[in-house]
Amino acid sequence: MEVIGTGLLFRQIVIGFLVVSATVVIQAEMLNLFSRRLGWLMTHMRRLPGRWSETGVIVITIHGLLFALILQVSLWAVVLFATGAVKGAEASLYFSLVCFTTLGFGDITLPVEWRFLSAIIGANGFLMFGWSTAYMVELIRRVH
């Protein structure tokens, strides 16, 4: 097994922490936006008949969360492409999505000098999906 030097590992950790910080900002800002607008959204959705108003709030929020998660995956894809860790925009986006969702198919792998990033992407996605789930549980509790 090929081992990388301390400098290369440190570079990956720094890049990883910077991108994770940016994804946390994206997630936090999206959730803050929804939290600030929830009352307004619920008021306007009550115009729908029956339980459709509650369902409408949930669907709109899910779409917003998916948008935030897609932005985060896209940010990772840009970093992977810019560093040369993955060749091609589509491959970068695909690899980022597979790692972020922790599927890890393995059909695309990073070169040795960048492979630590794939674990950071997976940990980042795991945390963001957990945070999104916690938010949705609280939202559903509030609208029902």
Secondary structure, 3 states (H helix, E strand, C coil): CCCCCHHHHHHHHHHHHHHHHHHHHHHHHHHHHHHHHHHHHHHHHCCCCCCHHHHHHHHHHHHHHHHHHHHHHHHHHHHHHHHCCCCCHHHHHHHHHHHHCCCCCCCCCCCHHHCHHHHHHHHHHHHHHHHHHHHHHHHHHHHC
